[in-house]
Amino acid sequence: MNDYTTSSYLQWLKSEFEASPFWGHMGITFERLEPGEVIIKMPVKKELLNSNSVMHGGAIASILDSIIGATIRSTREVRVATISLTTQFVAPFTEGTLFASATIINPGKRIQYVESKAMNDEGEIIGTALGTFAVLK
């Protein structure tokens, strides 16, 4: 096990993400944080609904983007930046908690390709994304 996957690093990473003003605003927290196996969650809040009374696509894209960054960083002590994020909105989401997970497709040194998915409480897919992320030094 390398230094990036020690419990002290993961605890620091959890604190860093959950202290972020954006995560606080969105209500995003960790459900699981293990090296390469991360689940985050975001409850439906009135402020995240659109005029159709469903979660705004931007909120869904935000959790899909956030899980990718958290998953990459759970495996390496790096900073990352989104290069591109292609999202698919599969189903409307109106109540409960949205959960997201990600799978690293290509763990490159400088560029990583990662798939993410957002699911409702029953495990039904709400949205998916394919992200291209730069690994920053």
Buried (B, 14 or more C-beta within 10 A) or exposed (E): EEEBBEEEBBEEBBEEBEEEEEBEEBBBBBEEBEBBEBBBBBEBEEEBBEEEEBBBBEBBBBBBBBBBBBBBBBBBBBEBEEEEBEBEBBEEBEEEBBBBBBEBEEBEEEEBBBBBBBBBEEEEEBBBBBBBBBBEE
